[in-house]
Amino acid sequence: MEIKNICCIGAGYVGGPTMAVIAQKCPDINVTVVDINEKRISAWNHENVNNIPIYEPGLSDIVAEARGRNLFFSTDVDGAIDKAEMIFISVNTPTKTYGIGKGMAADLKWIELCARQIACIAKDDKIIIEKSTLPVRTAAALKDILYNTGNGVKYQILSNPEFLAEGTAVQDLLNPDRVLIGGDIDTEEGLEAVKALCNVYARWVPEKRILTTNVWSSELSKLTANAFLAQRVSSINAMSELCEKTGADVNEVAKALGMDSRIGSKFLKSSVGFGGSCFQKDILNLVYIAKSFGLDEVADYWEQVIIMNDHQKRRFADNIIKTLFNTVSGKKIAVLGWSFKKDTNDTRESAAIYVADHLLNEEAEIVVYDPKVEKDQVYSDLDYLNTRSKEANRKNLKVSNDPYDACKDAHAIAILTEWEEFVEYDWEKIYENMLKPAFVFDGRNLLDVKEMLRIGFVLKSIGKPQPIKVMADNTALAS
Ligand SMILES: NC(=O)c1ccc[n+]([C@@H]2O[C@H](COP(=O)([O-])OP(=O)(O)OC[C@H]3O[C@@H](n4cnc5c(N)ncnc54)[C@H](O)[C@@H]3O)[C@@H](O)[C@H]2O)c1
Protein backbone atom coordinates (compact mmCIF):
# COMPACT_ATOMS: atom_id res chain seq x y z
CA MET A 1 0.00 0.00 0.00
CA GLU A 2 1.49 3.34 -1.00
CA ILE A 3 1.17 6.18 1.48
CA LYS A 4 1.10 9.65 -0.07
CA ASN A 5 -0.75 11.67 2.55
CA ILE A 6 -0.47 11.46 6.30
CA CYS A 7 -2.69 13.37 8.70
CA CYS A 8 -1.91 13.80 12.37
CA ILE A 9 -4.66 14.98 14.70
CA GLY A 10 -3.06 16.90 17.58
CA ALA A 11 -0.19 19.40 17.14
CA GLY A 12 1.23 19.03 20.64
CA TYR A 13 4.51 17.86 22.16
CA VAL A 14 4.18 14.51 20.37
CA GLY A 15 2.29 15.31 17.16
CA GLY A 16 4.44 18.32 16.21
CA PRO A 17 7.96 16.86 16.60
CA THR A 18 7.00 13.36 15.39
CA MET A 19 5.42 14.61 12.19
CA ALA A 20 8.24 17.09 11.57
CA VAL A 21 10.72 14.20 11.59
CA ILE A 22 8.50 11.98 9.41
CA ALA A 23 8.17 14.86 6.92
CA GLN A 24 11.91 15.48 6.94
CA LYS A 25 12.70 11.82 6.32
CA CYS A 26 9.92 11.19 3.78
CA PRO A 27 9.92 14.16 1.38
CA ASP A 28 7.57 12.29 -0.98
CA ILE A 29 4.79 12.07 1.65
CA ASN A 30 2.61 15.07 2.47
CA VAL A 31 2.25 15.37 6.23
CA THR A 32 -0.50 17.60 7.61
CA VAL A 33 -0.72 18.23 11.34
CA VAL A 34 -4.14 19.49 12.42
CA ASP A 35 -5.45 20.86 15.66
CA ILE A 36 -8.59 22.59 16.95
CA ASN A 37 -6.37 25.04 18.85
CA GLU A 38 -6.01 27.92 16.37
CA LYS A 39 -3.40 29.71 18.46
CA ARG A 40 -1.17 26.65 18.50
CA ILE A 41 -1.48 26.14 14.74
CA SER A 42 -0.70 29.77 13.98
CA ALA A 43 2.38 29.50 16.24
CA TRP A 44 3.51 26.41 14.27
CA ASN A 45 3.10 28.53 11.13
CA HIS A 46 4.92 31.57 12.58
CA GLU A 47 7.23 33.10 9.99
CA ASN A 48 10.06 33.05 12.53
CA VAL A 49 10.66 29.36 13.05
CA ASN A 50 12.14 30.05 16.48
CA ASN A 51 8.65 31.00 17.64
CA ILE A 52 7.04 27.60 17.12
CA PRO A 53 5.03 26.66 20.21
CA ILE A 54 7.27 23.86 21.43
CA TYR A 55 10.85 24.32 22.48
CA GLU A 56 13.00 21.27 21.71
CA PRO A 57 16.68 21.40 20.75
CA GLY A 58 17.00 20.94 16.96
CA LEU A 59 13.27 21.10 16.22
CA SER A 60 13.17 24.56 14.60
CA ASP A 61 15.75 23.51 12.00
CA ILE A 62 13.73 20.47 10.98
CA VAL A 63 10.51 22.50 10.79
CA ALA A 64 12.35 25.14 8.73
CA GLU A 65 13.48 22.48 6.28
CA ALA A 66 10.15 20.70 5.79
CA ARG A 67 7.43 23.29 6.46
CA GLY A 68 5.70 24.40 3.28
CA ARG A 69 7.45 21.62 1.31
CA ASN A 70 5.65 18.53 2.63
CA LEU A 71 4.89 19.54 6.22
CA PHE A 72 1.75 21.58 6.87
CA PHE A 73 0.02 22.82 10.00
CA SER A 74 -3.69 23.51 9.69
CA THR A 75 -6.99 23.82 11.54
CA ASP A 76 -8.83 22.12 8.65
CA VAL A 77 -9.24 18.79 10.41
CA ASP A 78 -11.92 17.48 8.03
CA GLY A 79 -9.90 18.29 4.92
CA ALA A 80 -6.79 16.54 6.23
CA ILE A 81 -8.75 13.45 7.31
CA ASP A 82 -10.40 13.23 3.90
CA LYS A 83 -7.12 13.35 2.00
CA ALA A 84 -5.01 11.01 4.15
CA GLU A 85 -4.51 7.27 3.72
CA MET A 86 -2.93 7.14 7.18
CA ILE A 87 -4.19 9.09 10.21
CA PHE A 88 -2.24 9.43 13.44
CA ILE A 89 -4.25 10.30 16.54
CA SER A 90 -1.99 12.26 18.85
CA VAL A 91 -4.41 14.12 21.08
CA ASN A 92 -4.17 14.57 24.83
CA THR A 93 -5.30 11.78 27.16
CA PRO A 94 -5.12 13.38 30.62
CA THR A 95 -6.32 11.90 33.89
CA LYS A 96 -10.11 12.22 34.29
CA THR A 97 -11.13 15.09 36.55
CA TYR A 98 -14.80 14.06 36.92
CA GLY A 99 -17.14 11.08 37.25
CA ILE A 100 -16.19 7.41 37.34
CA GLY A 101 -12.42 6.94 37.49
CA LYS A 102 -11.88 10.60 38.52
CA GLY A 103 -8.23 11.19 39.44
CA MET A 104 -7.09 7.86 37.95
CA ALA A 105 -8.51 6.74 34.61
CA ALA A 106 -7.41 8.33 31.32
CA ASP A 107 -9.97 10.73 29.89
CA LEU A 108 -10.64 9.39 26.40
CA LYS A 109 -13.18 11.98 25.29
CA TRP A 110 -10.78 13.61 22.82
CA ILE A 111 -9.89 10.21 21.37
CA GLU A 112 -13.55 9.38 20.93
CA LEU A 113 -14.23 12.73 19.27
CA CYS A 114 -11.44 12.03 16.77
CA ALA A 115 -12.87 8.60 15.97
CA ARG A 116 -16.34 10.04 15.42
CA GLN A 117 -14.99 12.81 13.21
CA ILE A 118 -12.99 10.32 11.11
CA ALA A 119 -16.05 8.07 10.77
CA CYS A 120 -18.11 11.05 9.56
CA ILE A 121 -15.60 12.33 7.03
CA ALA A 122 -13.86 9.24 5.61
CA LYS A 123 -14.93 8.19 2.13
CA ASP A 124 -12.17 5.65 1.50
CA ASP A 125 -10.28 3.05 3.54
CA LYS A 126 -7.93 4.40 6.20
CA ILE A 127 -5.20 3.22 8.50
CA ILE A 128 -5.78 4.74 11.95
CA ILE A 129 -2.79 4.92 14.25
CA GLU A 130 -2.98 5.35 18.00
CA LYS A 131 -0.01 7.63 18.76
CA SER A 132 -1.50 8.88 22.02
CA THR A 133 -0.81 6.77 25.11
CA LEU A 134 -3.96 4.76 25.70
CA PRO A 135 -5.34 2.17 28.11
CA VAL A 136 -4.95 -1.39 26.88
CA ARG A 137 -7.88 -2.41 24.64
CA THR A 138 -8.73 1.14 23.49
CA ALA A 139 -8.33 -0.03 19.89
CA ALA A 140 -11.41 -2.21 20.37
CA ALA A 141 -13.46 0.84 21.39
CA LEU A 142 -12.13 2.83 18.43
CA LYS A 143 -13.10 0.03 16.07
CA ASP A 144 -16.60 -0.05 17.53
CA ILE A 145 -17.09 3.69 17.02
CA LEU A 146 -15.60 3.72 13.52
CA TYR A 147 -17.65 0.78 12.24
CA ASN A 148 -20.93 1.74 13.91
CA THR A 149 -20.81 5.42 12.96
CA GLY A 150 -19.13 5.17 9.56
CA ASN A 151 -20.44 4.59 6.09
CA GLY A 152 -18.96 1.27 5.01
CA VAL A 153 -15.35 2.45 4.90
CA LYS A 154 -12.80 -0.12 6.14
CA TYR A 155 -10.31 0.72 8.86
CA GLN A 156 -7.17 -0.86 10.20
CA ILE A 157 -6.28 0.27 13.70
CA LEU A 158 -2.64 0.20 14.71
CA SER A 159 -0.99 1.07 18.01
CA ASN A 160 2.27 2.98 17.60
CA PRO A 161 3.06 4.52 21.00
CA GLU A 162 5.62 7.28 21.18
CA PHE A 163 8.66 6.80 23.43
CA LEU A 164 10.30 10.20 22.91
CA ALA A 165 11.43 12.12 25.98
CA GLU A 166 10.86 15.85 26.05
CA GLY A 167 14.13 17.77 25.94
CA THR A 168 15.67 15.13 23.66
CA ALA A 169 12.65 14.56 21.41
CA VAL A 170 14.42 15.19 18.11
CA GLN A 171 17.34 12.88 18.91
CA ASP A 172 14.93 10.23 20.23
CA LEU A 173 12.89 10.42 17.03
CA LEU A 174 15.89 10.36 14.72
CA ASN A 175 17.54 7.51 16.56
CA PRO A 176 14.91 5.58 18.53
CA ASP A 177 15.80 2.56 20.71
CA ARG A 178 12.84 0.90 19.06
CA VAL A 179 9.68 1.70 17.15
CA LEU A 180 6.74 -0.35 18.36
CA ILE A 181 3.87 -1.18 16.02
CA GLY A 182 0.91 -3.22 17.19
CA GLY A 183 -1.63 -4.44 14.66
CA ASP A 184 -4.08 -7.13 13.73
CA ILE A 185 -1.21 -9.36 12.63
CA ASP A 186 -3.41 -12.46 12.25
CA THR A 187 -5.18 -11.05 9.19
CA GLU A 188 -3.85 -10.18 5.75
CA GLU A 189 -5.28 -6.64 5.86
CA GLY A 190 -3.83 -6.12 9.33
CA LEU A 191 -0.41 -7.27 8.21
CA GLU A 192 -0.57 -5.00 5.18
CA ALA A 193 -1.34 -1.97 7.37
CA VAL A 194 1.51 -2.83 9.75
CA LYS A 195 3.82 -3.12 6.77
CA ALA A 196 2.73 0.28 5.42
CA LEU A 197 3.68 1.93 8.72
CA CYS A 198 6.92 -0.07 8.98
CA ASN A 199 7.82 1.26 5.53
CA VAL A 200 7.46 4.85 6.73
CA TYR A 201 9.85 4.33 9.66
CA ALA A 202 12.20 2.11 7.67
CA ARG A 203 13.31 5.22 5.75
CA TRP A 204 15.58 6.04 8.68
CA VAL A 205 15.16 3.42 11.43
CA PRO A 206 17.08 0.12 11.04
CA GLU A 207 14.62 -2.73 10.53
CA LYS A 208 15.82 -4.66 13.55
CA ARG A 209 14.67 -1.79 15.73
CA ILE A 210 11.11 -1.88 14.34
CA LEU A 211 9.17 -4.23 16.54
CA THR A 212 5.75 -5.57 15.59
CA THR A 213 3.32 -7.09 18.10
CA ASN A 214 -0.37 -7.58 18.58
CA VAL A 215 -2.31 -4.40 19.41
CA TRP A 216 -2.81 -5.16 23.10
CA SER A 217 0.89 -5.82 23.78
CA SER A 218 1.76 -2.54 22.11
CA GLU A 219 -0.81 -0.53 24.08
CA LEU A 220 0.27 -2.10 27.38
CA SER A 221 4.01 -1.79 26.67
CA LYS A 222 3.83 1.99 26.61
CA LEU A 223 2.11 2.23 30.01
CA THR A 224 4.54 -0.32 31.41
CA ALA A 225 7.62 1.49 30.08
CA ASN A 226 6.55 4.73 31.78
CA ALA A 227 5.73 2.88 35.00
CA PHE A 228 9.19 1.23 35.05
CA LEU A 229 10.98 4.54 34.38
CA ALA A 230 9.06 6.40 37.06
CA GLN A 231 9.60 3.51 39.48
CA ARG A 232 13.37 3.91 39.14
CA VAL A 233 13.11 7.60 40.00
CA SER A 234 10.94 6.88 43.03
CA SER A 235 13.28 4.07 44.11
CA ILE A 236 16.37 6.30 44.09
CA ASN A 237 14.39 9.13 45.70
CA ALA A 238 13.34 6.78 48.50
CA MET A 239 17.02 6.03 49.08
CA SER A 240 17.86 9.76 49.03
CA GLU A 241 15.92 10.26 52.24
CA LEU A 242 17.75 7.39 53.88
CA CYS A 243 21.08 8.80 52.66
CA GLU A 244 20.33 12.13 54.34
CA LYS A 245 19.85 10.33 57.65
CA THR A 246 22.77 7.95 57.45
CA GLY A 247 25.65 9.91 55.95
CA ALA A 248 25.55 8.05 52.64
CA ASP A 249 25.62 10.12 49.44
CA VAL A 250 22.88 9.27 46.94
CA ASN A 251 25.12 10.09 43.95
CA GLU A 252 27.71 7.60 45.16
CA VAL A 253 25.04 4.98 45.83
CA ALA A 254 23.55 5.56 42.35
CA LYS A 255 26.96 5.21 40.72
CA ALA A 256 27.67 1.98 42.56
CA LEU A 257 24.27 0.58 41.57
CA GLY A 258 24.42 1.78 38.01
CA MET A 259 27.69 0.01 37.27
CA ASP A 260 25.90 -3.29 37.81
CA SER A 261 25.04 -4.26 34.25
CA ARG A 262 21.82 -5.89 35.47
CA ILE A 263 20.66 -2.52 36.82
CA GLY A 264 22.20 0.03 34.42
CA SER A 265 22.98 3.67 35.10
CA LYS A 266 20.07 5.55 33.52
CA PHE A 267 17.19 7.07 35.48
CA LEU A 268 19.03 6.83 38.80
CA LYS A 269 19.33 10.55 39.39
CA SER A 270 17.75 11.67 42.61
CA SER A 271 15.74 14.90 42.52
CA VAL A 272 12.84 16.85 43.95
CA GLY A 273 10.56 14.38 42.15
CA PHE A 274 9.52 13.55 38.62
CA GLY A 275 7.05 15.69 36.68
CA GLY A 276 5.87 15.84 33.10
CA SER A 277 2.57 15.07 31.49
CA CYS A 278 3.05 11.32 31.27
CA PHE A 279 4.52 9.44 34.24
CA GLN A 280 1.88 10.25 36.80
CA LYS A 281 -1.10 9.98 34.49
CA ASP A 282 0.10 6.73 32.91
CA ILE A 283 0.77 5.05 36.25
CA LEU A 284 -2.59 6.19 37.62
CA ASN A 285 -4.14 4.76 34.50
CA LEU A 286 -2.30 1.47 35.03
CA VAL A 287 -3.47 1.41 38.65
CA TYR A 288 -7.04 2.01 37.50
CA ILE A 289 -6.86 -0.77 34.91
CA ALA A 290 -5.41 -3.22 37.46
CA LYS A 291 -8.13 -2.31 39.97
CA SER A 292 -10.84 -2.72 37.38
CA PHE A 293 -9.65 -6.31 36.85
CA GLY A 294 -9.68 -6.85 40.65
CA LEU A 295 -5.86 -6.96 40.78
CA ASP A 296 -5.53 -4.96 43.99
CA GLU A 297 -1.96 -6.01 44.84
CA VAL A 298 -0.78 -5.02 41.36
CA ALA A 299 -2.57 -1.69 41.68
CA ASP A 300 -1.15 -0.98 45.16
CA TYR A 301 2.36 -1.86 44.02
CA TRP A 302 2.35 0.75 41.23
CA GLU A 303 0.46 3.37 43.22
CA GLN A 304 3.35 3.46 45.67
CA VAL A 305 5.52 5.02 42.93
CA ILE A 306 3.20 8.05 42.92
CA ILE A 307 2.94 8.17 46.71
CA MET A 308 6.75 8.27 46.96
CA ASN A 309 6.95 11.03 44.34
CA ASP A 310 4.39 13.19 46.14
CA HIS A 311 6.30 12.63 49.37
CA GLN A 312 9.56 13.76 47.75
CA LYS A 313 8.08 17.06 46.52
CA ARG A 314 6.42 17.68 49.87
CA ARG A 315 9.47 16.95 51.97
CA PHE A 316 11.58 19.25 49.78
CA ALA A 317 9.17 22.14 50.46
CA ASP A 318 8.90 21.21 54.16
CA ASN A 319 12.68 21.21 54.42
CA ILE A 320 12.79 24.80 53.12
CA ILE A 321 10.32 25.90 55.80
CA LYS A 322 12.06 23.97 58.58
CA THR A 323 15.49 25.27 57.60
CA LEU A 324 14.30 28.87 57.38
CA PHE A 325 13.69 28.77 61.13
CA ASN A 326 10.24 27.20 60.78
CA THR A 327 8.64 30.05 58.90
CA VAL A 328 8.76 31.47 55.39
CA SER A 329 6.02 34.02 56.01
CA GLY A 330 6.93 37.28 54.27
CA LYS A 331 10.29 35.86 53.15
CA LYS A 332 11.45 36.13 49.57
CA ILE A 333 12.26 32.78 48.00
CA ALA A 334 13.70 32.64 44.50
CA VAL A 335 12.60 29.64 42.44
CA LEU A 336 15.03 28.88 39.63
CA GLY A 337 13.35 26.69 37.02
CA TRP A 338 9.66 26.07 36.39
CA SER A 339 9.66 23.53 33.51
CA PHE A 340 9.50 19.89 34.59
CA LYS A 341 12.98 19.24 33.19
CA LYS A 342 15.65 21.08 31.25
CA ASP A 343 15.47 21.78 27.52
CA THR A 344 11.69 21.92 27.36
CA ASN A 345 9.10 24.64 27.98
CA ASP A 346 6.58 22.01 29.14
CA THR A 347 5.50 22.60 32.73
CA ARG A 348 2.85 19.93 33.14
CA GLU A 349 3.06 18.29 36.59
CA SER A 350 6.34 20.10 37.23
CA ALA A 351 7.56 19.70 40.82
CA ALA A 352 8.06 23.50 40.88
CA ILE A 353 4.29 24.05 40.79
CA TYR A 354 3.68 21.96 43.90
CA VAL A 355 6.68 23.29 45.83
CA ALA A 356 5.63 26.89 45.07
CA ASP A 357 2.03 26.17 46.00
CA HIS A 358 3.07 24.73 49.34
CA LEU A 359 5.34 27.68 50.10
CA LEU A 360 2.58 30.14 49.14
CA ASN A 361 0.33 28.42 51.68
CA GLU A 362 3.00 29.33 54.22
CA GLU A 363 2.85 32.97 53.06
CA ALA A 364 6.21 33.02 51.30
CA GLU A 365 6.87 35.67 48.66
CA ILE A 366 8.10 33.84 45.60
CA VAL A 367 9.95 35.08 42.53
CA VAL A 368 10.27 32.62 39.66
CA TYR A 369 12.83 32.63 36.88
CA ASP A 370 12.85 30.09 34.04
CA PRO A 371 14.74 30.58 30.76
CA LYS A 372 11.96 29.16 28.56
CA VAL A 373 8.65 29.34 30.42
CA GLU A 374 6.37 32.35 29.87
CA LYS A 375 4.88 34.27 32.77
CA ASP A 376 1.29 33.44 31.77
CA GLN A 377 2.11 29.74 31.88
CA VAL A 378 3.41 30.00 35.46
CA TYR A 379 0.20 31.69 36.60
CA SER A 380 -2.02 29.33 34.66
CA ASP A 381 -0.27 26.33 36.32
CA LEU A 382 -0.86 27.78 39.78
CA ASP A 383 -4.42 28.90 39.06
CA TYR A 384 -5.22 25.38 37.83
CA LEU A 385 -4.59 24.01 41.32
CA ASN A 386 -7.35 26.27 42.64
CA THR A 387 -5.66 26.58 46.03
CA ARG A 388 -6.23 30.35 46.33
CA SER A 389 -7.61 33.24 44.26
CA LYS A 390 -5.93 34.30 41.03
CA GLU A 391 -5.28 37.69 42.62
CA ALA A 392 -3.46 36.07 45.56
CA ASN A 393 -1.29 34.03 43.18
CA ARG A 394 -0.29 37.21 41.32
CA LYS A 395 0.26 39.17 44.52
CA ASN A 396 2.52 36.64 46.24
CA LEU A 397 4.33 35.15 43.26
CA LYS A 398 6.16 37.24 40.69
CA VAL A 399 7.87 36.10 37.52
CA SER A 400 11.19 37.68 36.62
CA ASN A 401 13.12 37.54 33.37
CA ASP A 402 16.43 38.12 35.12
CA PRO A 403 17.86 35.44 37.45
CA TYR A 404 19.98 37.96 39.37
CA ASP A 405 16.94 40.13 40.08
CA ALA A 406 15.00 37.04 41.11
CA CYS A 407 17.67 36.16 43.69
CA LYS A 408 18.31 39.72 44.97
CA ASP A 409 17.41 40.12 48.66
CA ALA A 410 16.13 36.55 48.81
CA HIS A 411 16.28 34.49 51.99
CA ALA A 412 16.63 31.33 49.97
CA ILE A 413 16.96 29.97 46.44
CA ALA A 414 15.31 26.74 45.33
CA ILE A 415 16.68 25.06 42.18
CA LEU A 416 13.81 23.11 40.67
CA THR A 417 14.89 22.47 37.08
CA GLU A 418 18.35 21.30 35.98
CA TRP A 419 18.88 24.07 33.37
CA GLU A 420 22.59 24.08 32.59
CA GLU A 421 22.78 27.87 32.60
CA PHE A 422 22.21 27.83 36.39
CA VAL A 423 25.65 26.28 36.86
CA GLU A 424 27.27 29.13 34.94
CA TYR A 425 25.84 31.95 37.05
CA ASP A 426 28.06 34.30 39.01
CA TRP A 427 27.23 32.74 42.38
CA GLU A 428 29.56 35.12 44.23
CA LYS A 429 27.44 38.02 42.99
CA ILE A 430 24.21 36.22 43.89
CA TYR A 431 25.59 35.53 47.38
CA GLU A 432 26.54 39.19 47.91
CA ASN A 433 23.00 40.31 47.13
CA MET A 434 21.14 37.80 49.30
CA LEU A 435 20.09 37.96 52.94
CA LYS A 436 22.30 35.91 55.27
CA PRO A 437 22.44 33.08 56.03
CA ALA A 438 22.11 32.56 52.28
CA PHE A 439 20.29 29.27 51.79
CA VAL A 440 20.26 27.28 48.55
CA PHE A 441 18.04 24.21 48.20
CA ASP A 442 19.33 22.29 45.21
CA GLY A 443 16.46 20.06 44.11
CA ARG A 444 18.53 18.70 41.22
CA ASN A 445 21.98 18.28 42.78
CA LEU A 446 23.16 20.59 40.03
CA LEU A 447 25.57 22.94 41.75
CA ASP A 448 29.15 22.31 42.79
CA VAL A 449 28.88 21.63 46.52
CA LYS A 450 32.39 22.62 47.49
CA GLU A 451 32.30 25.85 45.52
CA MET A 452 28.93 26.87 46.95
CA LEU A 453 30.10 26.20 50.49
CA ARG A 454 33.33 28.06 49.84
CA ILE A 455 31.37 31.14 48.75
CA GLY A 456 29.42 30.96 52.01
CA PHE A 457 26.06 29.50 51.05
CA VAL A 458 24.24 27.08 53.30
CA LEU A 459 23.54 24.39 50.74
CA LYS A 460 20.89 21.71 51.05
CA SER A 461 21.17 19.02 48.40
CA ILE A 462 19.03 15.96 47.85
CA GLY A 463 20.33 12.72 49.35
CA LYS A 464 23.53 14.21 50.76
CA PRO A 465 24.57 14.04 54.39
CA GLN A 466 23.12 17.12 56.16
CA PRO A 467 24.51 19.59 56.95
CA ILE A 468 27.39 19.61 54.49
CA LYS A 469 30.66 21.26 55.53
CA VAL A 470 33.97 21.78 53.79
CA MET A 471 36.81 20.10 55.68
CA ALA A 472 40.36 21.42 56.08
CA ASP A 473 41.55 19.25 53.20
CA ASN A 474 38.88 20.90 51.00
CA THR A 475 36.60 17.86 50.80
CA ALA A 476 32.88 18.27 51.40
CA LEU A 477 31.62 16.07 54.22
CA ALA A 478 28.82 15.68 56.72
CA SER A 479 29.60 17.38 59.97
N1 LIG B 1 4.51 14.72 25.92
C1 LIG B 1 5.23 13.62 25.89
O1 LIG B 1 6.43 13.61 26.21
C2 LIG B 1 4.62 12.32 25.43
C3 LIG B 1 5.47 11.25 25.12
C4 LIG B 1 4.90 10.07 24.66
C5 LIG B 1 3.53 9.97 24.55
N2 LIG B 1 2.72 11.02 24.89
C6 LIG B 1 1.27 10.87 24.70
O2 LIG B 1 0.90 11.52 23.48
C7 LIG B 1 -0.40 12.10 23.59
C8 LIG B 1 -0.32 13.57 23.25
O3 LIG B 1 0.53 14.20 24.19
P1 LIG B 1 1.04 15.69 23.99
O4 LIG B 1 2.03 15.93 25.07
O5 LIG B 1 1.42 15.89 22.57
O6 LIG B 1 -0.32 16.49 24.29
P2 LIG B 1 -0.63 18.02 23.99
O7 LIG B 1 -1.68 18.42 24.96
O8 LIG B 1 0.64 18.79 23.89
O9 LIG B 1 -1.27 18.02 22.51
C9 LIG B 1 -2.49 17.47 22.19
C10 LIG B 1 -3.16 18.37 21.15
O10 LIG B 1 -4.32 17.70 20.66
C11 LIG B 1 -5.28 18.69 20.32
N3 LIG B 1 -6.62 18.10 20.21
C12 LIG B 1 -7.36 17.54 21.19
N4 LIG B 1 -8.53 17.08 20.68
C13 LIG B 1 -8.51 17.35 19.35
C14 LIG B 1 -9.41 17.10 18.28
N5 LIG B 1 -10.58 16.47 18.48
N6 LIG B 1 -9.07 17.52 17.06
C15 LIG B 1 -7.89 18.16 16.83
N7 LIG B 1 -6.99 18.41 17.80
C16 LIG B 1 -7.29 18.01 19.04
C17 LIG B 1 -5.16 19.70 21.45
O11 LIG B 1 -5.69 20.95 21.09
C18 LIG B 1 -3.64 19.71 21.68
O12 LIG B 1 -3.00 20.76 20.97
C19 LIG B 1 -0.88 11.80 25.01
O13 LIG B 1 -1.64 10.63 24.98
C20 LIG B 1 0.42 11.54 25.75
O14 LIG B 1 0.23 10.68 26.84
C21 LIG B 1 3.25 12.20 25.29
PDBQT file of the ligand as one rigid body, heavy atoms in Angstrom, charges set to zero:
ROOT
HETATM    1  N1  LIG A 501       4.506  14.717  25.921  1.00  0.00    +0.000 N 
HETATM    2  C1  LIG A 501       5.234  13.618  25.889  1.00  0.00    +0.000 C 
HETATM    3  O1  LIG A 501       6.430  13.607  26.212  1.00  0.00    +0.000 OA
HETATM    4  C2  LIG A 501       4.621  12.321  25.427  1.00  0.00    +0.000 A 
HETATM    5  C3  LIG A 501       5.466  11.250  25.120  1.00  0.00    +0.000 A 
HETATM    6  C4  LIG A 501       4.899  10.072  24.664  1.00  0.00    +0.000 A 
HETATM    7  C5  LIG A 501       3.525   9.969  24.555  1.00  0.00    +0.000 A 
HETATM    8  N2  LIG A 501       2.718  11.016  24.886  1.00  0.00    +0.000 N 
HETATM    9  C6  LIG A 501       1.270  10.870  24.701  1.00  0.00    +0.000 C 
HETATM   10  O2  LIG A 501       0.904  11.518  23.481  1.00  0.00    +0.000 OA
HETATM   11  C7  LIG A 501      -0.403  12.098  23.586  1.00  0.00    +0.000 C 
HETATM   12  C8  LIG A 501      -0.320  13.569  23.254  1.00  0.00    +0.000 C 
HETATM   13  O3  LIG A 501       0.527  14.201  24.191  1.00  0.00    +0.000 OA
HETATM   14  P1  LIG A 501       1.043  15.694  23.994  1.00  0.00    +0.000 P 
HETATM   15  O4  LIG A 501       2.026  15.927  25.073  1.00  0.00    +0.000 OA
HETATM   16  O5  LIG A 501       1.420  15.888  22.573  1.00  0.00    +0.000 OA
HETATM   17  O6  LIG A 501      -0.321  16.487  24.285  1.00  0.00    +0.000 OA
HETATM   18  P2  LIG A 501      -0.628  18.021  23.987  1.00  0.00    +0.000 P 
HETATM   19  O7  LIG A 501      -1.682  18.419  24.957  1.00  0.00    +0.000 OA
HETATM   20  O8  LIG A 501       0.643  18.791  23.894  1.00  0.00    +0.000 OA
HETATM   21  O9  LIG A 501      -1.270  18.018  22.507  1.00  0.00    +0.000 OA
HETATM   22  C9  LIG A 501      -2.489  17.467  22.185  1.00  0.00    +0.000 C 
HETATM   23  C10 LIG A 501      -3.159  18.367  21.153  1.00  0.00    +0.000 C 
HETATM   24  O10 LIG A 501      -4.321  17.701  20.659  1.00  0.00    +0.000 OA
HETATM   25  C11 LIG A 501      -5.276  18.691  20.323  1.00  0.00    +0.000 C 
HETATM   26  N3  LIG A 501      -6.618  18.104  20.215  1.00  0.00    +0.000 N 
HETATM   27  C12 LIG A 501      -7.365  17.543  21.192  1.00  0.00    +0.000 A 
HETATM   28  N4  LIG A 501      -8.526  17.076  20.680  1.00  0.00    +0.000 NA
HETATM   29  C13 LIG A 501      -8.508  17.346  19.347  1.00  0.00    +0.000 A 
HETATM   30  C14 LIG A 501      -9.412  17.105  18.275  1.00  0.00    +0.000 A 
HETATM   31  N5  LIG A 501     -10.575  16.468  18.479  1.00  0.00    +0.000 N 
HETATM   32  N6  LIG A 501      -9.074  17.516  17.059  1.00  0.00    +0.000 NA
HETATM   33  C15 LIG A 501      -7.892  18.165  16.832  1.00  0.00    +0.000 A 
HETATM   34  N7  LIG A 501      -6.992  18.408  17.798  1.00  0.00    +0.000 NA
HETATM   35  C16 LIG A 501      -7.293  18.006  19.045  1.00  0.00    +0.000 A 
HETATM   36  C17 LIG A 501      -5.160  19.697  21.448  1.00  0.00    +0.000 C 
HETATM   37  O11 LIG A 501      -5.686  20.948  21.094  1.00  0.00    +0.000 OA
HETATM   38  C18 LIG A 501      -3.637  19.713  21.681  1.00  0.00    +0.000 C 
HETATM   39  O12 LIG A 501      -3.002  20.765  20.970  1.00  0.00    +0.000 OA
HETATM   40  C19 LIG A 501      -0.875  11.802  25.012  1.00  0.00    +0.000 C 
HETATM   41  O13 LIG A 501      -1.643  10.628  24.982  1.00  0.00    +0.000 OA
HETATM   42  C20 LIG A 501       0.421  11.540  25.753  1.00  0.00    +0.000 C 
HETATM   43  O14 LIG A 501       0.233  10.677  26.841  1.00  0.00    +0.000 OA
HETATM   44  C21 LIG A 501       3.249  12.203  25.294  1.00  0.00    +0.000 A 
ENDROOT
TORSDOF 0
